[in-house]
């Protein structure tokens, strides 16, 4: 439970009543729960859509069906499942509408299952729905070793894209193993200069970026005619110690000018480029589920063409350590929690 906004110590294990199960709902015994960037932002008080504290965060789980409500026909007690939870997932039990529940392939662990719904749904929305990624396209993935970065790389690899990825040097072998052809050391290289060098000055077709305003303007310049850019996060607002106030204020000040301000709409048309913003929680609220961005991936997940990569699993009692692990950029893949 997140008791209040603040440092790692605000995450505590507490007893709460079991969630009820209503008609059309499924209660899941959680075996693993994913941690997303939104969880870390919510802990710092930087995520406006988070519930008021004290609260239980968590957007996705894997586990077994513990009980079902009236009218549920697609799942039975004991079934291995994954689900989007829209808060409340980091608990021993969580109740969700049946529409949010998918079967977990037998070949996958519960930890891998908890790494699927949000990361792969976000990647599919950015790459395919918004980005219209096609075979042969050049794709730049920022934070290619993160949860969404790994998911995006695997999806793009299956499409047949040429993948460029930014990551610290120690993670380059890992992202190459997932399908990144051109690994870029963002700590010691200017990614804009390096990408232009690698592409012979032509640029790329699609960029997905959760870093923040500092990189958005460079991203835009890297797009060749017909290029698309998808912004889906603001990790500049945090640091290894938690909330990075100077970076956050600097980032917010840059937001209106980060890409193309309104008075340059004619330039945007003349340059033949597109900019998208992606907020998966808003998407979820509008559509009622993540089906549109997860269902198309299930065949590849079943067949092993997608393989969720878990960086590390922490017990609930060490949720603060898990958040710190993410803040220190130590993960390659997804960080998950499990009840002990």
N, C-alpha and C positions, 0 to 999 in steps of 0.2 A: 504494500500500500504506500502511496505517496501521501505523507502526512501534511506537507506544506511545500511551498516552493523553496528551493535552496540547493545545498550541496548534496553529496552522495548519502549523507546520513539521514536524509528525510525519507529514504526508502526503507520501510520496516515491514516485518511479517506480523500480521495481526489476525485475530479470529473475527469472522463476520458470518452472519446467517447464510445458509445455503440459498442460492438464487431459486426462485420458484420456476415451475415449468408450465407454461400456458398452452392453449391450443396452437398447433402449428409450430411448436418450438421443440428444440433438442437441447438437453443438458449434457455437457461433455465433461468427463473426468480428464483434466488436463495433464498431459505427460510432458509437454514442452510448450513454451510460449515465446514468441519472437519479441525482440527489442528493435524498435525503429527509431530513426532520427527524431520523429515527432515525440516519442517518449522522452528522449533526452531534453528536447526543447521544452516540453511541458514541465519537466522537473525544475527547469530554470525559470519558469514563468514566462516563457517566450512564445508559447503556442496558444493563440487566442481561442482555438476550438476545443481545447482540453476541458474536461469537467472540472468543477470547483473542488478544491482540496477540502478535506481528505478524500481520496479517490483511489480506485484501482485502475491502472492504465493497462495497455496491451491491446493490440489490434489483430492478433492472429494466434491461433493455437493449433496443436495436434494432440490427439488423445483418443479415447474410446467413448462411445455413446453410453451414458450412465442411465438416462431415462428419456422418454419421449412424451410429448403432449398429444392430446386428441387430434386426429386428422393427419398425423405424420405417417407417411407410407414408404418413403424412400430410404429410411435408415432405421436400424433396430439396435436394441441394447447389445453392447459388445462390439459393434462395428468400429473399425479403425477409421478415423476421419480427420480432416483438416477444416478449419473455418476461419473466416474473418469475424472479428468480435466487436469492433468499434467501441473500445474501452472494456475493461473488466476481464481481459484475457489472462492477466498475470495472477491467476488464482487457481486453487485446486479444482474448483467447479465453475463453469460458466454456461449460461443459457443464451442461445441464439436462435433466430428464425431458421427454419429448415432450409430456406432458400440460400442461406450463407454457408451451408455445409456441403463438403465434397468428400468423396472417398479417398483415403490415403492408400496409394499403391503398396502392396505387401513388400516390395523390394526396398522401400525407403524406411529409414528410422523415424521416430517421432520428432527428433531434433531437426531432421531434414524437412519433415512436413511443416514444422513451424517456420521454416525459412522460405516457404513458397508463396503464400497468398499475396502479401503486400509487395514484396520485392519484385516478384515476377509479374504481378499485375501492373505495378508502376512501370516496369521496363516495357511491357507489351503496349501499354497505353502511349508511352512516349515514343517508342520506335515504330510501331505498326499503325495504331489508330491516328496519332497526330503526325508522326514523322514519315509515314508512307515509305518505310525502308524497303529497298529492293535489292536483288542480287547485283553485285558489282558496285553498289554505292559505297562511298567513303564515309565512315562513321567515327566521330570522336566521342569517347566516353570519359568523362571526368570521374575521378575517384573509382577507377576501374577495379580496384581490389575490394571495394565495399560490397554490401549485400545487393543493392540495386545494380552496381557496376558489374558484378559477376553474372547476375541474371541477364542483364542487357547484352553482355558479351556472348553468352551462350545462345540467346535468341538470335542475335545478329549473325553469329557463326552459322547457325542453321539456315538462315536466309541466304547466306553467301556474300555478306558484305565484307569490305576491307576495313579492318578495325584498328583504330588508333586509340591508345588508352594512357591516361596520366596516372602515375602512382609513384611512391617513393622507390628508390633503387632496389631496396631489399625485397620488394614485392613483384619485381618485373618477371622473374621466372614463373611465379604463380599466375600472373595474368596472361602470360604467353601460353601457358598450359591450357587456359580456358578458351583461347582463340584470338587474343590480341596479336596482331602482326607487328605493329609499331608501338613499342613501349616508350613513353616519354617521362623523363625525370623532372617532375614539376618543381622539385625543390632547388635544383641546380641549373635548370634550363628554363628559358621563357617558352611556354608551350605554344604561343602563337608563332614565334620565329621558327621553332623546331618543326611544327606542323607544316608551315609553308615550305620549309626546306625539303621535308619528306615528300611533299606533293608537287614539287617543282614549281611552286608559286601558284598552284591552281586552287588550293583550299579543299574543303570537304563538303559533303552533301547534307549531313545531319550531325548535330551536336546535342548531347543531353548533359545538363549541368545542374548540380545541386550545391555548388560551392558558394556562390554569392555574387553581388554586383561587380566586384573587382574583375572577375573573369568574363562577365557577360558581354562587355564591350569588345573584348578581344575575340570572343566567340563569334560575334556578329561579323567582324572583319574577316574571319576565316571562311565564311560561307561563300561558296561559288554560286553563280546564278542558278536559281531554283532551290537553293539551300534552305534548310529549316533548322531552327534552334528551339529546344524545349527546356524551360527553366522549371525546376521542381523542388528547390530547396534553398537554404541560406545558412550553410554551415559556417560561414565566416563569423556568425554571431557567437560562436562558442570557441573555447580554447581548452587545453588540457586541464586547466584549473576550474573550468565551468563557464560561467557567463563572462564574455569578453566585451565589456562595456565600450571601450574605444572602438573596437572593430565593429560592434553592432551599430553604434551611432554613425560611424563612417559609412557603413554599408547602407543604412537607411537613407542617409543624405544622398548617396549615389543612385538609389533606386530609380528616381524619375528620369535620370539621364543614362541609365545603365546600358540601354540598347538604342532604341529609336524613340525620341520624344514625339509628342503628338504633332508638333509643327514640322516634322520631317516626314510626314506621311507620303508626300510626293516622292521623296528620295527613296522611301521603302518600295514604292511601286516601281520606280525606275531601276532599282537594283535587283528586283525579282527575288526577294528573300522573304522568309516567313518566320514569325516569332510566336511561340506558344507558351502559356503558363499552365502548369499542371499541379493540382492539389487533389490527391486521391481521396481525402476525407470528403471534400465537397462533391466529388464525382460519386462517391458511395452514397452520400445523402440524397442526391438527386435520383439515382437509379435504383436504390434499395439493396444493391448487392454489387459484388465485383465480377459477376458472371461474364460480362462482355469482354473482360480482359484476363480472366483465368480459364474459362471453359475452352477457348481455342488452344490452350497450352497442354491440356490434360493428356492428349494422345502422345505428345512428345515426352511428357513426364512419365507416363506409363512405360514407354518404350526405352527409356534411358537416354533419350537425346537431350534431355534437360536433367541436370544433376545438382540440386541445391547443395551448396558448400557451407558447412558450419565451421566457423572459426574456433569457437569455444562455447561450452555450455556451463552455466553457473547455477547453483541452487538458489532458491528464492532468498535465503538468508544473506547471500552475497550479491544482491541486485546492485548495490552501490559500486562494488568492484567491477561488475559488468559494464555499468555506465562509464566508469573510469577507463576501462579497457577500450571502449569505443572512442572516448574523448581523446585518448592518447594515440589514436589512429593505429592501433596495434593489430586490428583484425584484418584477415583476408577472408571475406565471406561474412556470413551472418553470425551474430551473437544471440544466444537463446538462454532462457531461464527454465528451470524445472523444479517442481515441488519435491522436497526431500522428506 
